[in-house]
Amino acid sequence: MLPDAAYWSRMCQAMEVDDLIEDERFADSRSRYKNMAVLIGLIDEALAKRSRDEWDKIFDKAGLIWGPVLALHEVPQDPHAIELGMFPSVEHPEMGSYRTVNIPMRFATADVRPRGPSPILGEHTDEILAQHGFSEKEISTLKDGGVVGAQKD
């Protein structure tokens, strides 16, 4: 788990599972790895005693390197994600401003990011079907039959 003995004992003390420090099954990194299934169960049991926000303060005070696992609804409000530009706002001519998800990778030779709003349902249907050889009459028939969506006016 944690390779440095100082962090191992600090973590155990912070989590109030001091008995694990001297437990032969977890004496060093190799033995902690070998007994990981048992160790994870013991750590999960200890973590369940407090909320993530309570552990935040405890782990920081203990000088541990750690990070929270955010719930999905928390991710767009995360200061780090905001600073990285992971959820840019996009202006849609009909729907107004909304937040979207940026691509998580960066490329030195390409500017890959959202460039504008998502199309509304059916916005490009006629154009795409025409590019693939459908006539206006065939496109109209597909729309009338509910096979493809039509743009709402």
N, CA, C and O atoms as a GROMACS GRO file, in nm:
protein
  612
    1MET      N    1   0.082  -0.119   0.000
    1MET     CA    2   0.000   0.000   0.000
    1MET      C    3   0.086   0.124   0.000
    1MET      O    4   0.114   0.181  -0.106
    2LEU      N    5   0.129   0.167   0.114
    2LEU     CA    6   0.217   0.283   0.122
    2LEU      C    7   0.359   0.233   0.142
    2LEU      O    8   0.385   0.160   0.237
    3PRO      N    9   0.451   0.271   0.054
    3PRO     CA   10   0.585   0.215   0.060
    3PRO      C   11   0.669   0.265   0.178
    3PRO      O   12   0.754   0.191   0.228
    4ASP      N   13   0.646   0.384   0.223
    4ASP     CA   14   0.728   0.444   0.328
    4ASP      C   15   0.670   0.410   0.465
    4ASP      O   16   0.552   0.435   0.491
    5ALA      N   17   0.752   0.354   0.551
    5ALA     CA   18   0.705   0.313   0.685
    5ALA      C   19   0.649   0.430   0.763
    5ALA      O   20   0.555   0.413   0.841
    6ALA      N   21   0.705   0.549   0.745
    6ALA     CA   22   0.655   0.667   0.818
    6ALA      C   23   0.511   0.698   0.779
    6ALA      O   24   0.430   0.734   0.864
    7TYR      N   25   0.480   0.686   0.653
    7TYR     CA   26   0.343   0.712   0.609
    7TYR      C   27   0.249   0.602   0.655
    7TYR      O   28   0.133   0.628   0.689
    8TRP      N   29   0.299   0.480   0.655
    8TRP     CA   30   0.215   0.367   0.699
    8TRP      C   31   0.170   0.388   0.844
    8TRP      O   32   0.052   0.378   0.875
    9SER      N   33   0.264   0.417   0.930
    9SER     CA   34   0.228   0.433   1.071
    9SER      C   35   0.144   0.559   1.092
    9SER      O   36   0.051   0.559   1.173
   10ARG      N   37   0.176   0.666   1.019
   10ARG     CA   38   0.094   0.789   1.031
   10ARG      C   39  -0.050   0.764   0.989
   10ARG      O   40  -0.144   0.811   1.054
   11MET      N   41  -0.067   0.690   0.879
   11MET     CA   42  -0.201   0.660   0.832
   11MET      C   43  -0.277   0.576   0.935
   11MET      O   44  -0.393   0.604   0.966
   12CYS      N   45  -0.210   0.473   0.986
   12CYS     CA   46  -0.276   0.387   1.086
   12CYS      C   47  -0.315   0.466   1.210
   12CYS      O   48  -0.425   0.448   1.262
   13GLN      N   49  -0.228   0.552   1.256
   13GLN     CA   50  -0.258   0.633   1.373
   13GLN      C   51  -0.373   0.729   1.344
   13GLN      O   52  -0.463   0.744   1.426
   14ALA      N   53  -0.371   0.792   1.228
   14ALA     CA   54  -0.477   0.886   1.193
   14ALA      C   55  -0.613   0.816   1.186
   14ALA      O   56  -0.716   0.873   1.222
   15MET      N   57  -0.612   0.691   1.137
   15MET     CA   58  -0.736   0.615   1.122
   15MET      C   59  -0.773   0.539   1.249
   15MET      O   60  -0.875   0.470   1.253
   16GLU      N   61  -0.690   0.554   1.353
   16GLU     CA   62  -0.714   0.487   1.482
   16GLU      C   63  -0.715   0.336   1.469
   16GLU      O   64  -0.796   0.267   1.531
   17VAL      N   65  -0.622   0.285   1.388
   17VAL     CA   66  -0.601   0.140   1.375
   17VAL      C   67  -0.454   0.111   1.403
   17VAL      O   68  -0.387   0.043   1.326
   18ASP      N   69  -0.405   0.165   1.514
   18ASP     CA   70  -0.264   0.153   1.552
   18ASP      C   71  -0.217   0.007   1.557
   18ASP      O   72  -0.100  -0.021   1.532
   19ASP      N   73  -0.308  -0.084   1.590
   19ASP     CA   74  -0.270  -0.225   1.600
   19ASP      C   75  -0.217  -0.281   1.468
   19ASP      O   76  -0.144  -0.380   1.468
   20LEU      N   77  -0.252  -0.218   1.355
   20LEU     CA   78  -0.204  -0.266   1.225
   20LEU      C   79  -0.056  -0.236   1.206
   20LEU      O   80   0.011  -0.302   1.126
   21ILE      N   81  -0.003  -0.137   1.276
   21ILE     CA   82   0.137  -0.098   1.259
   21ILE      C   83   0.229  -0.215   1.292
   21ILE      O   84   0.325  -0.240   1.220
   22GLU      N   85   0.200  -0.285   1.399
   22GLU     CA   86   0.286  -0.396   1.445
   22GLU      C   87   0.237  -0.532   1.395
   22GLU      O   88   0.300  -0.634   1.422
   23ASP      N   89   0.127  -0.535   1.324
   23ASP     CA   90   0.072  -0.662   1.273
   23ASP      C   91   0.169  -0.719   1.169
   23ASP      O   92   0.201  -0.653   1.070
   24GLU      N   93   0.214  -0.842   1.191
   24GLU     CA   94   0.311  -0.908   1.102
   24GLU      C   95   0.261  -0.914   0.957
   24GLU      O   96   0.341  -0.909   0.864
   25ARG      N   97   0.131  -0.924   0.939
   25ARG     CA   98   0.076  -0.934   0.802
   25ARG      C   99   0.100  -0.807   0.722
   25ARG      O  100   0.093  -0.809   0.599
   26PHE      N  101   0.127  -0.696   0.791
   26PHE     CA  102   0.141  -0.567   0.724
   26PHE      C  103   0.273  -0.498   0.761
   26PHE      O  104   0.282  -0.376   0.759
   27ALA      N  105   0.374  -0.577   0.794
   27ALA     CA  106   0.501  -0.524   0.844
   27ALA      C  107   0.577  -0.438   0.743
   27ALA      O  108   0.648  -0.346   0.782
   28ASP      N  109   0.562  -0.468   0.615
   28ASP     CA  110   0.632  -0.390   0.512
   28ASP      C  111   0.546  -0.388   0.385
   28ASP      O  112   0.440  -0.450   0.380
   29SER      N  113   0.594  -0.315   0.285
   29SER     CA  114   0.517  -0.300   0.160
   29SER      C  115   0.484  -0.435   0.097
   29SER      O  116   0.372  -0.457   0.051
   30ARG      N  117   0.581  -0.525   0.096
   30ARG     CA  118   0.560  -0.656   0.034
   30ARG      C  119   0.450  -0.733   0.107
   30ARG      O  120   0.361  -0.790   0.043
   31SER      N  121   0.455  -0.735   0.238
   31SER     CA  122   0.353  -0.809   0.313
   31SER      C  123   0.216  -0.741   0.305
   31SER      O  124   0.114  -0.809   0.304
   32ARG      N  125   0.216  -0.607   0.298
   32ARG     CA  126   0.087  -0.539   0.281
   32ARG      C  127   0.026  -0.574   0.145
   32ARG      O  128  -0.095  -0.592   0.133
   33TYR      N  129   0.112  -0.582   0.044
   33TYR     CA  130   0.063  -0.620  -0.090
   33TYR      C  131   0.011  -0.764  -0.088
   33TYR      O  132  -0.096  -0.794  -0.141
   34LYS      N  133   0.088  -0.852  -0.027
   34LYS     CA  134   0.051  -0.994  -0.020
   34LYS      C  135  -0.083  -1.014   0.053
   34LYS      O  136  -0.160  -1.102   0.017
   35ASN      N  137  -0.109  -0.932   0.154
   35ASN     CA  138  -0.231  -0.943   0.233
   35ASN      C  139  -0.332  -0.831   0.203
   35ASN      O  140  -0.411  -0.791   0.288
   36MET      N  141  -0.327  -0.782   0.081
   36MET     CA  142  -0.407  -0.667   0.042
   36MET      C  143  -0.557  -0.687   0.064
   36MET      O  144  -0.625  -0.595   0.109
   37ALA      N  145  -0.608  -0.804   0.032
   37ALA     CA  146  -0.753  -0.827   0.046
   37ALA      C  147  -0.797  -0.806   0.191
   37ALA      O  148  -0.900  -0.743   0.216
   38VAL      N  149  -0.721  -0.859   0.285
   38VAL     CA  150  -0.754  -0.842   0.427
   38VAL      C  151  -0.736  -0.696   0.467
   38VAL      O  152  -0.821  -0.640   0.537
   39LEU      N  153  -0.627  -0.637   0.423
   39LEU     CA  154  -0.597  -0.498   0.459
   39LEU      C  155  -0.704  -0.402   0.408
   39LEU      O  156  -0.747  -0.312   0.479
   40ILE      N  157  -0.747  -0.422   0.286
   40ILE     CA  158  -0.852  -0.336   0.230
   40ILE      C  159  -0.979  -0.345   0.315
   40ILE      O  160  -1.044  -0.244   0.342
   41GLY      N  161  -1.014  -0.465   0.356
   41GLY     CA  162  -1.132  -0.482   0.442
   41GLY      C  163  -1.118  -0.407   0.574
   41GLY      O  164  -1.213  -0.344   0.620
   42LEU      N  165  -1.000  -0.413   0.633
   42LEU     CA  166  -0.977  -0.343   0.760
   42LEU      C  167  -0.979  -0.191   0.741
   42LEU      O  168  -1.033  -0.118   0.824
   43ILE      N  169  -0.920  -0.145   0.633
   43ILE     CA  170  -0.919  -0.001   0.605
   43ILE      C  171  -1.060   0.048   0.573
   43ILE      O  172  -1.102   0.154   0.621
   44ASP      N  173  -1.134  -0.029   0.494
   44ASP     CA  174  -1.272   0.008   0.463
   44ASP      C  175  -1.356   0.020   0.590
   44ASP      O  176  -1.436   0.111   0.605
   45GLU      N  177  -1.335  -0.075   0.680
   45GLU     CA  178  -1.408  -0.074   0.807
   45GLU      C  179  -1.376   0.052   0.888
   45GLU      O  180  -1.466   0.115   0.945
   46ALA      N  181  -1.249   0.089   0.891
   46ALA     CA  182  -1.209   0.210   0.964
   46ALA      C  183  -1.263   0.336   0.896
   46ALA      O  184  -1.312   0.427   0.963
   47LEU      N  185  -1.255   0.340   0.764
   47LEU     CA  186  -1.302   0.459   0.691
   47LEU      C  187  -1.453   0.479   0.705
   47LEU      O  188  -1.502   0.592   0.701
   48ALA      N  189  -1.525   0.370   0.721
   48ALA     CA  190  -1.672   0.379   0.731
   48ALA      C  191  -1.718   0.449   0.858
   48ALA      O  192  -1.835   0.485   0.871
   49LYS      N  193  -1.628   0.469   0.952
   49LYS     CA  194  -1.664   0.531   1.080
   49LYS      C  195  -1.680   0.682   1.072
   49LYS      O  196  -1.734   0.744   1.163
   50ARG      N  197  -1.631   0.743   0.963
   50ARG     CA  198  -1.640   0.889   0.949
   50ARG      C  199  -1.674   0.924   0.805
   50ARG      O  200  -1.664   0.840   0.714
   51SER      N  201  -1.715   1.047   0.786
   51SER     CA  202  -1.746   1.094   0.650
   51SER      C  203  -1.617   1.132   0.577
   51SER      O  204  -1.513   1.151   0.640
   52ARG      N  205  -1.624   1.142   0.449
   52ARG     CA  206  -1.510   1.184   0.368
   52ARG      C  207  -1.460   1.320   0.414
   52ARG      O  208  -1.339   1.342   0.421
   53ASP      N  209  -1.550   1.412   0.444
   53ASP     CA  210  -1.509   1.545   0.486
   53ASP      C  211  -1.440   1.543   0.621
   53ASP      O  212  -1.351   1.625   0.646
   54GLU      N  213  -1.478   1.451   0.708
   54GLU     CA  214  -1.408   1.437   0.837
   54GLU      C  215  -1.267   1.383   0.815
   54GLU      O  216  -1.172   1.429   0.876
   55TRP      N  217  -1.255   1.283   0.725
   55TRP     CA  218  -1.122   1.228   0.696
   55TRP      C  219  -1.034   1.333   0.632
   55TRP      O  220  -0.912   1.332   0.653
   56ASP      N  221  -1.090   1.423   0.556
   56ASP     CA  222  -1.016   1.532   0.493
   56ASP      C  223  -0.929   1.603   0.598
   56ASP      O  224  -0.808   1.615   0.582
   57LYS      N  225  -0.992   1.648   0.703
   57LYS     CA  226  -0.922   1.722   0.808
   57LYS      C  227  -0.821   1.634   0.882
   57LYS      O  228  -0.710   1.677   0.912
   58ILE      N  229  -0.861   1.511   0.911
   58ILE     CA  230  -0.774   1.418   0.984
   58ILE      C  231  -0.648   1.386   0.903
   58ILE      O  232  -0.537   1.390   0.956
   59PHE      N  233  -0.666   1.353   0.774
   59PHE     CA  234  -0.551   1.317   0.690
   59PHE      C  235  -0.459   1.437   0.666
   59PHE      O  236  -0.337   1.423   0.664
   60ASP      N  237  -0.519   1.554   0.647
   60ASP     CA  238  -0.436   1.674   0.630
   60ASP      C  239  -0.354   1.701   0.756
   60ASP      O  240  -0.235   1.730   0.748
   61LYS      N  241  -0.418   1.691   0.871
   61LYS     CA  242  -0.349   1.716   0.998
   61LYS      C  243  -0.235   1.615   1.019
   61LYS      O  244  -0.132   1.650   1.076
   62ALA      N  245  -0.254   1.491   0.972
   62ALA     CA  246  -0.151   1.388   0.986
   62ALA      C  247  -0.040   1.402   0.881
   62ALA      O  248   0.059   1.330   0.886
   63GLY      N  249  -0.057   1.495   0.787
   63GLY     CA  250   0.044   1.515   0.684
   63GLY      C  251   0.048   1.405   0.580
   63GLY      O  252   0.152   1.378   0.521
   64LEU      N  253  -0.066   1.341   0.558
   64LEU     CA  254  -0.074   1.234   0.459
   64LEU      C  255  -0.102   1.290   0.319
   64LEU      O  256  -0.166   1.393   0.304
   65ILE      N  257  -0.052   1.221   0.220
   65ILE     CA  258  -0.082   1.254   0.081
   65ILE      C  259  -0.205   1.173   0.044
   65ILE      O  260  -0.203   1.050   0.047
   66TRP      N  261  -0.310   1.243   0.010
   66TRP     CA  262  -0.436   1.174  -0.017
   66TRP      C  263  -0.521   1.263  -0.106
   66TRP      O  264  -0.488   1.380  -0.127
   67GLY      N  265  -0.628   1.211  -0.158
   67GLY     CA  266  -0.723   1.290  -0.236
   67GLY      C  267  -0.860   1.227  -0.226
   67GLY      O  268  -0.872   1.105  -0.218
   68PRO      N  269  -0.963   1.309  -0.225
   68PRO     CA  270  -1.099   1.255  -0.213
   68PRO      C  271  -1.148   1.195  -0.344
   68PRO      O  272  -1.106   1.236  -0.452
   69VAL      N  273  -1.236   1.099  -0.333
   69VAL     CA  274  -1.308   1.048  -0.450
   69VAL      C  275  -1.439   1.125  -0.451
   69VAL      O  276  -1.521   1.111  -0.360
   70LEU      N  277  -1.458   1.204  -0.554
   70LEU     CA  278  -1.577   1.289  -0.561
   70LEU      C  279  -1.695   1.214  -0.616
   70LEU      O  280  -1.681   1.125  -0.700
   71ALA      N  281  -1.813   1.250  -0.570
   71ALA     CA  282  -1.936   1.199  -0.629
   71ALA      C  283  -1.953   1.269  -0.764
   71ALA      O  284  -1.902   1.380  -0.784
   72LEU      N  285  -2.023   1.207  -0.854
   72LEU     CA  286  -2.038   1.260  -0.989
   72LEU      C  287  -2.088   1.404  -0.990
   72LEU      O  288  -2.041   1.485  -1.070
   73HIS      N  289  -2.183   1.436  -0.905
   73HIS     CA  290  -2.239   1.571  -0.903
   73HIS      C  291  -2.140   1.675  -0.849
   73HIS      O  292  -2.159   1.794  -0.870
   74GLU      N  293  -2.035   1.630  -0.780
   74GLU     CA  294  -1.936   1.722  -0.724
   74GLU      C  295  -1.825   1.759  -0.822
   74GLU      O  296  -1.763   1.864  -0.809
   75VAL      N  297  -1.801   1.674  -0.919
   75VAL     CA  298  -1.687   1.693  -1.009
   75VAL      C  299  -1.689   1.827  -1.081
   75VAL      O  300  -1.586   1.893  -1.085
   76PRO      N  301  -1.802   1.872  -1.139
   76PRO     CA  302  -1.800   2.001  -1.210
   76PRO      C  303  -1.772   2.121  -1.120
   76PRO      O  304  -1.735   2.228  -1.170
   77GLN      N  305  -1.790   2.107  -0.989
   77GLN     CA  306  -1.764   2.218  -0.897
   77GLN      C  307  -1.624   2.210  -0.834
   77GLN      O  308  -1.586   2.297  -0.756
   78ASP      N  309  -1.549   2.106  -0.866
   78ASP     CA  310  -1.416   2.089  -0.809
   78ASP      C  311  -1.324   2.201  -0.857
   78ASP      O  312  -1.310   2.222  -0.977
   79PRO      N  313  -1.260   2.274  -0.764
   79PRO     CA  314  -1.174   2.386  -0.804
   79PRO      C  315  -1.063   2.346  -0.901
   79PRO      O  316  -1.028   2.423  -0.991
   80HIS      N  317  -1.007   2.227  -0.883
   80HIS     CA  318  -0.900   2.182  -0.972
   80HIS      C  319  -0.956   2.159  -1.114
   80HIS      O  320  -0.895   2.200  -1.212
   81ALA      N  321  -1.071   2.093  -1.123
   81ALA     CA  322  -1.133   2.069  -1.254
   81ALA      C  323  -1.168   2.200  -1.322
   81ALA      O  324  -1.152   2.214  -1.444
   82ILE      N  325  -1.216   2.296  -1.245
   82ILE     CA  326  -1.250   2.428  -1.300
   82ILE      C  327  -1.124   2.496  -1.351
   82ILE      O  328  -1.123   2.551  -1.461
   83GLU      N  329  -1.018   2.493  -1.271
   83GLU     CA  330  -0.890   2.556  -1.310
   83GLU      C  331  -0.835   2.494  -1.438
   83GLU      O  332  -0.777   2.564  -1.520
   84LEU      N  333  -0.853   2.363  -1.454
   84LEU     CA  334  -0.806   2.295  -1.574
   84LEU      C  335  -0.897   2.317  -1.695
   84LEU      O  336  -0.863   2.276  -1.806
   85GLY      N  337  -1.011   2.380  -1.674
   85GLY     CA  338  -1.104   2.405  -1.784
   85GLY      C  339  -1.178   2.280  -1.829
   85GLY      O  340  -1.213   2.268  -1.946
   86MET      N  341  -1.204   2.188  -1.737
   86MET     CA  342  -1.269   2.062  -1.773
   86MET      C  343  -1.419   2.076  -1.804
   86MET      O  344  -1.477   1.987  -1.866
   87PHE      N  345  -1.480   2.185  -1.761
   87PHE     CA  346  -1.624   2.202  -1.783
   87PHE      C  347  -1.652   2.342  -1.837
   87PHE      O  348  -1.707   2.426  -1.766
   88PRO      N  349  -1.616   2.366  -1.963
   88PRO     CA  350  -1.637   2.500  -2.019
   88PRO      C  351  -1.785   2.528  -2.045
   88PRO      O  352  -1.866   2.437  -2.063
   89SER      N  353  -1.817   2.655  -2.047
   89SER     CA  354  -1.954   2.696  -2.082
   89SER      C  355  -1.960   2.718  -2.233
   89SER      O  356  -1.866   2.768  -2.295
   90VAL      N  357  -2.072   2.680  -2.289
   90VAL     CA  358  -2.097   2.695  -2.432
   90VAL      C  359  -2.228   2.772  -2.446
   90VAL      O  360  -2.323   2.749  -2.372
   91GLU      N  361  -2.231   2.861  -2.542
   91GLU     CA  362  -2.352   2.941  -2.566
   91GLU      C  363  -2.429   2.880  -2.683
   91GLU      O  364  -2.377   2.866  -2.793
   92HIS      N  365  -2.555   2.844  -2.656
   92HIS     CA  366  -2.642   2.789  -2.760
   92HIS      C  367  -2.742   2.898  -2.799
   92HIS      O  368  -2.798   2.963  -2.711
   93PRO      N  369  -2.765   2.918  -2.928
   93PRO     CA  370  -2.854   3.026  -2.971
   93PRO      C  371  -2.997   3.014  -2.922
   93PRO      O  372  -3.066   3.115  -2.908
   94GLU      N  373  -3.045   2.891  -2.895
   94GLU     CA  374  -3.182   2.871  -2.851
   94GLU      C  375  -3.192   2.834  -2.704
   94GLU      O  376  -3.285   2.876  -2.635
   95MET      N  377  -3.097   2.757  -2.655
   95MET     CA  378  -3.105   2.705  -2.519
   95MET      C  379  -3.026   2.789  -2.419
   95MET      O  380  -3.035   2.766  -2.298
   96GLY      N  381  -2.951   2.886  -2.466
   96GLY     CA  382  -2.872   2.969  -2.375
   96GLY      C  383  -2.740   2.903  -2.339
   96GLY      O  384  -2.691   2.814  -2.409
   97SER      N  385  -2.683   2.947  -2.228
   97SER     CA  386  -2.553   2.898  -2.185
   97SER      C  387  -2.568   2.768  -2.107
   97SER      O  388  -2.659   2.753  -2.026
   98TYR      N  389  -2.478   2.673  -2.134
   98TYR     CA  390  -2.474   2.549  -2.056
   98TYR      C  391  -2.330   2.501  -2.048
   98TYR      O  392  -2.244   2.537  -2.129
   99ARG      N  393  -2.305   2.418  -1.946
   99ARG     CA  394  -2.171   2.363  -1.928
   99ARG      C  395  -2.161   2.229  -1.997
   99ARG      O  396  -2.256   2.150  -1.999
  100THR      N  397  -2.044   2.204  -2.054
  100THR     CA  398  -2.019   2.077  -2.122
  100THR      C  399  -1.888   2.019  -2.069
  100THR      O  400  -1.824   2.080  -1.984
  101VAL      N  401  -1.850   1.905  -2.119
  101VAL     CA  402  -1.728   1.839  -2.074
  101VAL      C  403  -1.619   1.857  -2.180
  101VAL      O  404  -1.641   1.835  -2.299
  102ASN      N  405  -1.503   1.899  -2.134
  102ASN     CA  406  -1.388   1.914  -2.221
  102ASN      C  407  -1.320   1.779  -2.238
  102ASN      O  408  -1.339   1.689  -2.157
  103ILE      N  409  -1.242   1.765  -2.343
  103ILE     CA  410  -1.165   1.643  -2.362
  103ILE      C  411  -1.057   1.637  -2.254
  103ILE      O  412  -0.992   1.738  -2.228
  104PRO      N  413  -1.035   1.522  -2.190
  104PRO     CA  414  -0.941   1.516  -2.077
  104PRO      C  415  -0.793   1.514  -2.117
  104PRO      O  416  -0.706   1.525  -2.031
  105MET      N  417  -0.764   1.498  -2.246
  105MET     CA  418  -0.624   1.494  -2.290
  105MET      C  419  -0.585   1.625  -2.356
  105MET      O  420  -0.670   1.698  -2.407
  106ARG      N  421  -0.457   1.653  -2.354
  106ARG     CA  422  -0.402   1.770  -2.423
  106ARG      C  423  -0.299   1.719  -2.522
  106ARG      O  424  -0.221   1.629  -2.492
  107PHE      N  425  -0.298   1.777  -2.641
  107PHE     CA  426  -0.204   1.739  -2.745
  107PHE      C  427  -0.123   1.861  -2.785
  107PHE      O  428  -0.178   1.970  -2.802
  108ALA      N  429   0.007   1.844  -2.799
  108ALA     CA  430   0.096   1.956  -2.832
  108ALA      C  431   0.064   2.015  -2.969
  108ALA      O  432   0.084   2.134  -2.991
  109THR      N  433   0.015   1.933  -3.061
  109THR     CA  434  -0.005   1.980  -3.198
  109THR      C  435  -0.150   1.997  -3.239
  109THR      O  436  -0.179   2.023  -3.356
  110ALA      N  437  -0.242   1.984  -3.144
  110ALA     CA  438  -0.384   1.996  -3.180
  110ALA      C  439  -0.463   2.065  -3.069
  110ALA      O  440  -0.444   2.037  -2.950
  111ASP      N  441  -0.549   2.156  -3.110
  111ASP     CA  442  -0.637   2.224  -3.015
  111ASP      C  443  -0.771   2.151  -3.017
  111ASP      O  444  -0.860   2.183  -3.096
  112VAL      N  445  -0.784   2.053  -2.928
  112VAL     CA  446  -0.903   1.969  -2.925
  112VAL      C  447  -0.988   2.013  -2.805
  112VAL      O  448  -0.945   2.000  -2.690
  113ARG      N  449  -1.107   2.063  -2.833
  113ARG     CA  450  -1.196   2.113  -2.728
  113ARG      C  451  -1.334   2.136  -2.789
  113ARG      O  452  -1.348   2.137  -2.911
  114PRO      N  453  -1.435   2.154  -2.707
  114PRO     CA  454  -1.567   2.189  -2.761
  114PRO      C  455  -1.558   2.324  -2.833
  114PRO      O  456  -1.504   2.421  -2.779
  115ARG      N  457  -1.610   2.330  -2.952
  115ARG     CA  458  -1.602   2.453  -3.032
  115ARG      C  459  -1.735   2.526  -3.044
  115ARG      O  460  -1.741   2.638  -3.095
  116GLY      N  461  -1.838   2.463  -2.997
  116GLY     CA  462  -1.968   2.527  -3.006
  116GLY      C  463  -2.074   2.436  -2.948
  116GLY      O  464  -2.043   2.330  -2.895
  117PRO      N  465  -2.197   2.478  -2.957
  117PRO     CA  466  -2.306   2.401  -2.896
  117PRO      C  467  -2.335   2.272  -2.971
  117PRO      O  468  -2.302   2.258  -3.089
  118SER      N  469  -2.397   2.180  -2.901
  118SER     CA  470  -2.443   2.057  -2.963
  118SER      C  471  -2.558   2.090  -3.057
  118SER      O  472  -2.633   2.185  -3.032
  119PRO      N  473  -2.572   2.014  -3.164
  119PRO     CA  474  -2.686   2.040  -3.253
  119PRO      C  475  -2.816   1.998  -3.185
  119PRO      O  476  -2.818   1.908  -3.102
  120ILE      N  477  -2.923   2.064  -3.222
  120ILE     CA  478  -3.054   2.023  -3.170
  120ILE      C  479  -3.102   1.904  -3.253
  120ILE      O  480  -3.054   1.881  -3.364
  121LEU      N  481  -3.197   1.832  -3.200
  121LEU     CA  482  -3.248   1.713  -3.267
  121LEU      C  483  -3.292   1.745  -3.410
  121LEU      O  484  -3.376   1.833  -3.432
  122GLY      N  485  -3.234   1.674  -3.504
  122GLY     CA  486  -3.273   1.688  -3.644
  122GLY      C  487  -3.208   1.805  -3.716
  122GLY      O  488  -3.236   1.827  -3.834
  123GLU      N  489  -3.121   1.879  -3.651
  123GLU     CA  490  -3.064   2.000  -3.710
  123GLU      C  491  -2.988   1.971  -3.840
  123GLU      O  492  -2.992   2.053  -3.932
  124HIS      N  493  -2.921   1.859  -3.849
  124HIS     CA  494  -2.840   1.828  -3.968
  124HIS      C  495  -2.893   1.708  -4.046
  124HIS      O  496  -2.826   1.658  -4.136
  125THR      N  497  -3.012   1.661  -4.013
  125THR     CA  498  -3.066   1.540  -4.074
  125THR      C  499  -3.072   1.551  -4.226
  125THR      O  500  -3.020   1.464  -4.296
  126ASP      N  501  -3.135   1.656  -4.278
  126ASP     CA  502  -3.150   1.670  -4.422
  126ASP      C  503  -3.014   1.673  -4.492
  126ASP      O  504  -2.992   1.604  -4.592
  127GLU      N  505  -2.923   1.752  -4.437
  127GLU     CA  506  -2.790   1.768  -4.497
  127GLU      C  507  -2.715   1.635  -4.502
  127GLU      O  508  -2.656   1.600  -4.604
  128ILE      N  509  -2.716   1.560  -4.392
  128ILE     CA  510  -2.642   1.434  -4.386
  128ILE      C  511  -2.704   1.329  -4.478
  128ILE      O  512  -2.633   1.259  -4.550
  129LEU      N  513  -2.837   1.319  -4.476
  129LEU     CA  514  -2.902   1.221  -4.565
  129LEU      C  515  -2.880   1.256  -4.712
  129LEU      O  516  -2.859   1.167  -4.794
  130ALA      N  517  -2.883   1.384  -4.745
  130ALA     CA  518  -2.858   1.426  -4.883
  130ALA      C  519  -2.715   1.392  -4.925
  130ALA      O  520  -2.692   1.349  -5.038
  131GLN      N  521  -2.620   1.410  -4.834
  131GLN     CA  522  -2.480   1.376  -4.863
  131GLN      C  523  -2.463   1.227  -4.890
  131GLN      O  524  -2.369   1.186  -4.958
  132HIS      N  525  -2.554   1.147  -4.837
  132HIS     CA  526  -2.547   1.002  -4.857
  132HIS      C  527  -2.643   0.954  -4.967
  132HIS      O  528  -2.677   0.836  -4.974
  133GLY      N  529  -2.685   1.047  -5.051
  133GLY     CA  530  -2.759   1.010  -5.171
  133GLY      C  531  -2.910   1.005  -5.160
  133GLY      O  532  -2.975   0.963  -5.256
  134PHE      N  533  -2.968   1.045  -5.048
  134PHE     CA  534  -3.114   1.046  -5.036
  134PHE      C  535  -3.171   1.170  -5.104
  134PHE      O  536  -3.117   1.280  -5.093
  135SER      N  537  -3.280   1.149  -5.174
  135SER     CA  538  -3.348   1.261  -5.240
  135SER      C  539  -3.435   1.334  -5.138
  135SER      O  540  -3.459   1.284  -5.028
  136GLU      N  541  -3.482   1.454  -5.175
  136GLU     CA  542  -3.570   1.531  -5.086
  136GLU      C  543  -3.695   1.451  -5.054
  136GLU      O  544  -3.744   1.452  -4.941
  137LYS      N  545  -3.748   1.381  -5.156
  137LYS     CA  546  -3.870   1.302  -5.136
  137LYS      C  547  -3.845   1.186  -5.039
  137LYS      O  548  -3.928   1.158  -4.953
  138GLU      N  549  -3.730   1.118  -5.052
  138GLU     CA  550  -3.698   1.007  -4.962
  138GLU      C  551  -3.679   1.058  -4.818
  138GLU      O  552  -3.723   0.995  -4.722
  139ILE      N  553  -3.615   1.172  -4.805
  139ILE     CA  554  -3.594   1.230  -4.672
  139ILE      C  555  -3.728   1.265  -4.610
  139ILE      O  556  -3.750   1.239  -4.492
  140SER      N  557  -3.817   1.322  -4.688
  140SER     CA  558  -3.950   1.358  -4.639
  140SER      C  559  -4.027   1.234  -4.595
  140SER      O  560  -4.095   1.236  -4.493
  141THR      N  561  -4.016   1.126  -4.672
  141THR     CA  562  -4.082   1.000  -4.639
  141THR      C  563  -4.029   0.944  -4.507
  141THR      O  564  -4.106   0.897  -4.424
  142LEU      N  565  -3.895   0.949  -4.489
  142LEU     CA  566  -3.834   0.901  -4.364
  142LEU      C  567  -3.883   0.982  -4.244
  142LEU      O  568  -3.911   0.927  -4.138
  143LYS      N  569  -3.893   1.114  -4.261
  143LYS     CA  570  -3.940   1.200  -4.153
  143LYS      C  571  -4.087   1.171  -4.121
  143LYS      O  572  -4.125   1.156  -4.005
  144ASP      N  573  -4.170   1.164  -4.226
  144ASP     CA  574  -4.313   1.139  -4.207
  144ASP      C  575  -4.338   1.006  -4.137
  144ASP      O  576  -4.433   0.992  -4.060
  145GLY      N  577  -4.253   0.907  -4.166
  145GLY     CA  578  -4.268   0.775  -4.104
  145GLY      C  579  -4.205   0.766  -3.966
  145GLY      O  580  -4.213   0.661  -3.901
  146GLY      N  581  -4.143   0.873  -3.920
  146GLY     CA  582  -4.080   0.873  -3.788
  146GLY      C  583  -3.949   0.796  -3.781
  146GLY      O  584  -3.900   0.764  -3.673
  147VAL      N  585  -3.893   0.765  -3.898
  147VAL     CA  586  -3.768   0.690  -3.903
  147VAL      C  587  -3.652   0.777  -3.859
  147VAL      O  588  -3.561   0.731  -3.790
  148VAL      N  589  -3.654   0.904  -3.899
  148VAL     CA  590  -3.552   1.001  -3.856
  148VAL      C  591  -3.622   1.119  -3.792
  148VAL      O  592  -3.738   1.148  -3.822
  149GLY      N  593  -3.553   1.187  -3.704
  149GLY     CA  594  -3.608   1.302  -3.637
  149GLY      C  595  -3.602   1.425  -3.726
  149GLY      O  596  -3.509   1.443  -3.804
  150ALA      N  597  -3.703   1.508  -3.712
  150ALA     CA  598  -3.705   1.634  -3.784
  150ALA      C  599  -3.674   1.745  -3.688
  150ALA      O  600  -3.706   1.737  -3.569
  151GLN      N  601  -3.610   1.851  -3.738
  151GLN     CA  602  -3.579   1.966  -3.654
  151GLN      C  603  -3.709   2.032  -3.611
  151GLN      O  604  -3.799   2.054  -3.692
  152LYS      N  605  -3.716   2.063  -3.483
  152LYS     CA  606  -3.836   2.129  -3.430
  152LYS      C  607  -3.823   2.278  -3.456
  152LYS      O  608  -3.718   2.337  -3.428
  153ASP      N  609  -3.927   2.338  -3.508
  153ASP     CA  610  -3.925   2.482  -3.536
  153ASP      C  611  -3.981   2.562  -3.422
  153ASP      O  612  -3.986   2.685  -3.430
   0.00000   0.00000   0.00000
